[in-house]
Each structure stands twice: as structure tokens, then as C-alpha cells.
Amino acid sequence: MVDIEGLRDAFRKFREEFWEDVTDLNLKKGGVKLEEIKTKMTRSSYFKAVQDFARERGWEIENLDLKISAMREGKTVELNLVECEGEDALFIKPWSKVLEELKKLED
């Protein structure tokens, strides 16, 4: 079962893995492609752990690019783990903000 502490560890690993690509993309350094980064991010253990966390609590999951939509009993919670600004900027959402959204899934 996935718990908050496990998600925090997955977040730290995710941030460590992608910070350089995100920085290069945001500074418009060559060789970094937005779609490739987004694909890698959505396939990461962090995204999978968040999805598992929601499923274990009875939520149905829908992937919408970098957003995870969790639905249960007519209620929808949008989990924005990474913000995409146009075609050339990504921002990894801080853990404190992600934690606020995850707590909504535990209600």
C-alpha cells in the first residue's frame, strides 16, 4: 500500500531526476524537447505511485497529459504534479502543494 511517506520519497527522486531537464527547457537550452520530458514524467515511478495511492482509496484515475484526474462518487480531484506553461516551460509543483491535493483523496 502506498502511503504519504512513500510518495514523498518518490517526489524527491522525481525532482532529482528531472530538475536538470526542466531547468534546461525553461532556459531554452538546445537539445531538450518538451514532449519527450512530459512522456518520461508521466511514465515515472512518482506518477505511478500517485495513481496507485488514489486507486487504493477507491478513486478512478484518468491521465490528462501532466494532470491526474481522480473521480469518485461524483467528486473530482485534479492532481497537477507538474505545471506546463505554454510550449517552453515546466514547473515541478512543490511537495507542500502536492500534499494538500493528496489529502483530499484521503477524505
N, CA and C atoms as a LAMMPS dump frame, in Angstrom:
ITEM: TIMESTEP
0
ITEM: NUMBER OF ATOMS
321
ITEM: BOX BOUNDS ff ff ff
-5.0000000000000000e+02 5.0000000000000000e+02
-5.0000000000000000e+02 5.0000000000000000e+02
-5.0000000000000000e+02 5.0000000000000000e+02
ITEM: ATOMS id mol type element x y z
1 1 1 N 0.84 -1.183 0
2 1 2 C 0 0 0
3 1 3 C 0.885 1.245 0
4 2 1 N 0.508 2.216 -0.801
5 2 2 C 1.266 3.454 -0.923
6 2 3 C 0.82 4.413 0.179
7 3 1 N 1.799 4.976 0.905
8 3 2 C 1.471 5.958 1.929
9 3 3 C 2.132 7.298 1.596
10 4 1 N 1.822 8.308 2.397
11 4 2 C 2.34 9.658 2.143
12 4 3 C 3.867 9.678 2.167
13 5 1 N 4.47 8.973 3.108
14 5 2 C 5.932 8.95 3.2
15 5 3 C 6.55 8.351 1.935
16 6 1 N 5.945 7.293 1.415
17 6 2 C 6.422 6.694 0.171
18 6 3 C 6.293 7.648 -1.004
19 7 1 N 5.21 8.42 -1.01
20 7 2 C 5.026 9.414 -2.072
21 7 3 C 6.052 10.533 -1.961
22 8 1 N 6.375 10.933 -0.732
23 8 2 C 7.387 11.982 -0.549
24 8 3 C 8.732 11.515 -1.099
25 9 1 N 9.078 10.257 -0.833
26 9 2 C 10.327 9.706 -1.36
27 9 3 C 10.302 9.663 -2.887
28 10 1 N 9.169 9.256 -3.458
29 10 2 C 9.032 9.22 -4.918
30 10 3 C 9.135 10.627 -5.5
31 11 1 N 8.565 11.622 -4.8
32 11 2 C 8.651 13.015 -5.244
33 11 3 C 10.108 13.476 -5.271
34 12 1 N 10.834 13.189 -4.209
35 12 2 C 12.244 13.615 -4.14
36 12 3 C 13.062 12.99 -5.266
37 13 1 N 12.833 11.724 -5.524
38 13 2 C 13.536 11.04 -6.616
39 13 3 C 13.156 11.665 -7.959
40 14 1 N 11.875 11.943 -8.145
41 14 2 C 11.371 12.564 -9.374
42 14 3 C 12.02 13.933 -9.587
43 15 1 N 12.014 14.746 -8.542
44 15 2 C 12.602 16.09 -8.631
45 15 3 C 14.083 16 -8.967
46 16 1 N 14.788 15.078 -8.325
47 16 2 C 16.209 14.896 -8.588
48 16 3 C 16.453 14.438 -10.026
49 17 1 N 15.583 13.572 -10.511
50 17 2 C 15.732 13.03 -11.863
51 17 3 C 15.454 14.077 -12.947
52 18 1 N 14.509 14.98 -12.708
53 18 2 C 14.055 15.876 -13.768
54 18 3 C 14.459 17.344 -13.622
55 19 1 N 15.068 17.747 -12.515
56 19 2 C 15.332 19.172 -12.33
57 19 3 C 16.222 19.747 -13.432
58 20 1 N 17.198 18.979 -13.865
59 20 2 C 18.117 19.48 -14.885
60 20 3 C 17.409 19.663 -16.231
61 21 1 N 16.6 18.702 -16.637
62 21 2 C 15.84 18.829 -17.888
63 21 3 C 14.879 20.009 -17.83
64 22 1 N 14.203 20.166 -16.695
65 22 2 C 13.255 21.274 -16.537
66 22 3 C 13.99 22.611 -16.609
67 23 1 N 15.124 22.705 -15.944
68 23 2 C 15.91 23.944 -15.969
69 23 3 C 16.386 24.254 -17.38
70 24 1 N 16.923 23.252 -18.071
71 24 2 C 17.392 23.459 -19.445
72 24 3 C 16.251 23.895 -20.359
73 25 1 N 15.104 23.264 -20.219
74 25 2 C 13.943 23.634 -21.033
75 25 3 C 13.53 25.075 -20.751
76 26 1 N 13.44 25.436 -19.475
77 26 2 C 12.999 26.775 -19.101
78 26 3 C 13.994 27.856 -19.516
79 27 1 N 15.275 27.499 -19.568
80 27 2 C 16.3 28.45 -20.011
81 27 3 C 16.523 28.386 -21.518
82 28 1 N 15.702 27.558 -22.175
83 28 2 C 15.721 27.414 -23.633
84 28 3 C 17.069 26.943 -24.166
85 29 1 N 17.69 26.039 -23.422
86 29 2 C 18.924 25.43 -23.906
87 29 3 C 18.553 24.368 -24.921
88 30 1 N 19.327 24.246 -25.952
89 30 2 C 19.03 23.301 -27.027
90 30 3 C 19.094 21.851 -26.585
91 31 1 N 18.443 21.011 -27.353
92 31 2 C 18.505 19.579 -27.113
93 31 3 C 17.456 19.023 -26.171
94 32 1 N 16.704 19.884 -25.526
95 32 2 C 15.676 19.424 -24.595
96 32 3 C 14.32 19.604 -25.253
97 33 1 N 13.584 18.504 -25.368
98 33 2 C 12.283 18.553 -26.042
99 33 3 C 11.164 18.355 -25.032
100 34 1 N 10.226 19.278 -25.041
101 34 2 C 9.122 19.28 -24.091
102 34 3 C 8.357 17.962 -24.094
103 35 1 N 7.96 17.487 -25.258
104 35 2 C 7.141 16.269 -25.329
105 35 3 C 7.88 15.046 -24.792
106 36 1 N 9.187 14.978 -25.026
107 36 2 C 9.971 13.853 -24.506
108 36 3 C 10.016 13.88 -22.983
109 37 1 N 10.216 15.059 -22.42
110 37 2 C 10.256 15.197 -20.962
111 37 3 C 8.899 14.84 -20.366
112 38 1 N 7.835 15.353 -20.967
113 38 2 C 6.491 15.074 -20.458
114 38 3 C 6.19 13.575 -20.483
115 39 1 N 6.594 12.908 -21.554
116 39 2 C 6.373 11.462 -21.655
117 39 3 C 7.129 10.723 -20.562
118 40 1 N 8.392 11.086 -20.346
119 40 2 C 9.182 10.45 -19.291
120 40 3 C 8.559 10.701 -17.921
121 41 1 N 8.078 11.914 -17.71
122 41 2 C 7.477 12.256 -16.418
123 41 3 C 6.237 11.417 -16.141
124 42 1 N 5.375 11.299 -17.131
125 42 2 C 4.128 10.559 -16.909
126 42 3 C 4.367 9.06 -16.745
127 43 1 N 5.524 8.584 -17.168
128 43 2 C 5.875 7.167 -17.003
129 43 3 C 6.726 6.919 -15.755
130 44 1 N 7.001 7.97 -15.008
131 44 2 C 7.879 7.864 -13.843
132 44 3 C 7.213 7.12 -12.688
133 45 1 N 8.039 6.658 -11.771
134 45 2 C 7.522 5.96 -10.591
135 45 3 C 6.701 6.902 -9.714
136 46 1 N 6.992 8.189 -9.745
137 46 2 C 6.233 9.182 -8.969
138 46 3 C 4.788 9.259 -9.454
139 47 1 N 4.595 9.416 -10.753
140 47 2 C 3.237 9.483 -11.301
141 47 3 C 2.489 8.177 -11.02
142 48 1 N 3.182 7.053 -11.185
143 48 2 C 2.548 5.756 -10.935
144 48 3 C 2.184 5.592 -9.461
145 49 1 N 3.049 6.067 -8.563
146 49 2 C 2.771 5.962 -7.129
147 49 3 C 1.563 6.81 -6.736
148 50 1 N 1.448 8.004 -7.306
149 50 2 C 0.293 8.863 -7.014
150 50 3 C -0.988 8.192 -7.514
151 51 1 N -0.935 7.611 -8.695
152 51 2 C -2.104 6.908 -9.23
153 51 3 C -2.481 5.719 -8.339
154 52 1 N -1.485 4.957 -7.899
155 52 2 C -1.745 3.818 -7.013
156 52 3 C -2.341 4.284 -5.686
157 53 1 N -1.82 5.38 -5.151
158 53 2 C -2.328 5.961 -3.902
159 53 3 C -3.822 6.257 -4.03
160 54 1 N -4.2 6.876 -5.144
161 54 2 C -5.611 7.225 -5.366
162 54 3 C -6.462 5.97 -5.556
163 55 1 N -5.992 5.044 -6.362
164 55 2 C -6.757 3.81 -6.614
165 55 3 C -6.995 3.018 -5.326
166 56 1 N -5.979 2.956 -4.479
167 56 2 C -6.1 2.216 -3.218
168 56 3 C -7.155 2.828 -2.298
169 57 1 N -7.496 4.082 -2.54
170 57 2 C -8.502 4.769 -1.733
171 57 3 C -9.848 4.864 -2.449
172 58 1 N -9.996 4.076 -3.516
173 58 2 C -11.279 3.961 -4.195
174 58 3 C -11.555 4.978 -5.284
175 59 1 N -10.537 5.682 -5.756
176 59 2 C -10.708 6.682 -6.809
177 59 3 C -10.426 6.057 -8.167
178 60 1 N -11.172 6.474 -9.173
179 60 2 C -10.884 6.103 -10.561
180 60 3 C -9.962 7.173 -11.127
181 61 1 N -9.02 6.743 -11.94
182 61 2 C -7.981 7.64 -12.437
183 61 3 C -8.112 7.855 -13.932
184 62 1 N -7.888 9.111 -14.334
185 62 2 C -7.791 9.456 -15.747
186 62 3 C -6.56 10.337 -15.903
187 63 1 N -5.698 9.977 -16.85
188 63 2 C -4.495 10.762 -17.109
189 63 3 C -4.789 11.805 -18.171
190 64 1 N -4.485 13.036 -17.851
191 64 2 C -4.686 14.146 -18.776
192 64 3 C -3.361 14.878 -18.933
193 65 1 N -2.513 14.369 -19.806
194 65 2 C -1.195 14.942 -20.028
195 65 3 C -0.412 14.891 -18.717
196 66 1 N -0.062 16.018 -18.115
197 66 2 C 0.68 16.032 -16.857
198 66 3 C -0.238 16.121 -15.641
199 67 1 N -1.52 16.019 -15.868
200 67 2 C -2.503 16.12 -14.792
201 67 3 C -3.138 14.749 -14.577
202 68 1 N -3.377 14.423 -13.324
203 68 2 C -4.092 13.199 -12.981
204 68 3 C -5.441 13.613 -12.418
205 69 1 N -6.477 13.082 -12.998
206 69 2 C -7.831 13.379 -12.541
207 69 3 C -8.354 12.16 -11.782
208 70 1 N -8.721 12.373 -10.512
209 70 2 C -9.252 11.293 -9.677
210 70 3 C -10.74 11.54 -9.463
211 71 1 N -11.562 10.51 -9.715
212 71 2 C -13.02 10.658 -9.613
213 71 3 C -13.599 9.573 -8.713
214 72 1 N -14.553 10.004 -7.872
215 72 2 C -15.259 9.065 -7
216 72 3 C -16.564 9.706 -6.539
217 73 1 N -17.656 8.973 -6.692
218 73 2 C -18.97 9.401 -6.206
219 73 3 C -19.332 10.822 -6.647
220 74 1 N -19.085 11.12 -7.898
221 74 2 C -19.43 12.427 -8.446
222 74 3 C -18.465 13.543 -8.091
223 75 1 N -17.421 13.23 -7.36
224 75 2 C -16.424 14.228 -6.961
225 75 3 C -15.163 14.02 -7.794
226 76 1 N -14.549 15.125 -8.222
227 76 2 C -13.314 15.06 -8.995
228 76 3 C -12.233 15.87 -8.299
229 77 1 N -11.052 15.284 -8.193
230 77 2 C -9.884 15.967 -7.643
231 77 3 C -8.822 15.973 -8.735
232 78 1 N -8.371 17.17 -9.097
233 78 2 C -7.32 17.316 -10.109
234 78 3 C -5.966 17.388 -9.411
235 79 1 N -5.068 16.505 -9.79
236 79 2 C -3.724 16.476 -9.232
237 79 3 C -2.747 16.995 -10.282
238 80 1 N -2.29 18.206 -10.085
239 80 2 C -1.329 18.82 -11.001
240 80 3 C 0.064 18.659 -10.405
241 81 1 N 0.758 17.625 -10.796
242 81 2 C 2.077 17.35 -10.245
243 81 3 C 3.148 18.206 -10.902
244 82 1 N 2.917 18.571 -12.153
245 82 2 C 3.835 19.41 -12.924
246 82 3 C 2.992 20.407 -13.703
247 83 1 N 3.363 21.669 -13.635
248 83 2 C 2.658 22.708 -14.389
249 83 3 C 3.39 22.944 -15.705
250 84 1 N 2.639 23.035 -16.776
251 84 2 C 3.199 23.316 -18.098
252 84 3 C 2.742 24.706 -18.513
253 85 1 N 3.702 25.572 -18.771
254 85 2 C 3.41 26.94 -19.196
255 85 3 C 3.752 27.073 -20.677
256 86 1 N 2.757 26.967 -21.513
257 86 2 C 2.986 27.096 -22.949
258 86 3 C 3.818 25.952 -23.488
259 87 1 N 4.604 26.253 -24.496
260 87 2 C 5.414 25.231 -25.167
261 87 3 C 6.849 25.175 -24.67
262 88 1 N 7.194 26.012 -23.697
263 88 2 C 8.61 26.079 -23.361
264 88 3 C 8.918 26.227 -21.875
265 89 1 N 8.002 25.852 -21.005
266 89 2 C 8.291 25.971 -19.581
267 89 3 C 7.524 24.922 -18.771
268 90 1 N 8.246 24.271 -17.88
269 90 2 C 7.663 23.301 -16.949
270 90 3 C 8.064 23.693 -15.532
271 91 1 N 7.181 23.411 -14.591
272 91 2 C 7.47 23.681 -13.191
273 91 3 C 6.994 22.492 -12.36
274 92 1 N 7.913 21.896 -11.617
275 92 2 C 7.548 20.795 -10.734
276 92 3 C 6.892 21.41 -9.504
277 93 1 N 5.664 21.003 -9.252
278 93 2 C 4.905 21.561 -8.136
279 93 3 C 5.582 21.18 -6.818
280 94 1 N 5.727 22.136 -5.888
281 94 2 C 6.362 21.844 -4.596
282 94 3 C 5.604 20.768 -3.812
283 95 1 N 6.342 20.007 -3.016
284 95 2 C 5.754 18.922 -2.247
285 95 3 C 4.596 19.402 -1.373
286 96 1 N 4.726 20.559 -0.748
287 96 2 C 3.667 21.047 0.145
288 96 3 C 2.345 21.217 -0.597
289 97 1 N 2.395 21.666 -1.844
290 97 2 C 1.174 21.837 -2.646
291 97 3 C 0.606 20.485 -3.077
292 98 1 N 1.477 19.561 -3.443
293 98 2 C 1.029 18.221 -3.826
294 98 3 C 0.382 17.541 -2.62
295 99 1 N 0.984 17.704 -1.454
296 99 2 C 0.459 17.096 -0.232
297 99 3 C -0.959 17.584 0.061
298 100 1 N -1.22 18.874 -0.144
299 100 2 C -2.572 19.419 0.045
300 100 3 C -3.578 18.69 -0.846
301 101 1 N -3.202 18.453 -2.093
302 101 2 C -4.091 17.769 -3.029
303 101 3 C -4.268 16.297 -2.654
304 102 1 N -3.19 15.652 -2.211
305 102 2 C -3.268 14.24 -1.83
306 102 3 C -4.179 14.035 -0.624
307 103 1 N -4.174 14.974 0.286
308 103 2 C -5.023 14.856 1.481
309 103 3 C -6.501 14.862 1.112
310 104 1 N -6.846 15.498 -0.008
311 104 2 C -8.237 15.49 -0.475
312 104 3 C -8.674 14.077 -0.854
313 105 1 N -7.72 13.248 -1.256
314 105 2 C -8.034 11.876 -1.649
315 105 3 C -8.279 10.974 -0.444
316 106 1 N -7.809 11.393 0.708
317 106 2 C -7.982 10.58 1.912
318 106 3 C -9.322 10.828 2.596
319 107 1 N -10.008 11.896 2.227
320 107 2 C -11.31 12.217 2.847
321 107 3 C -12.364 11.206 2.483
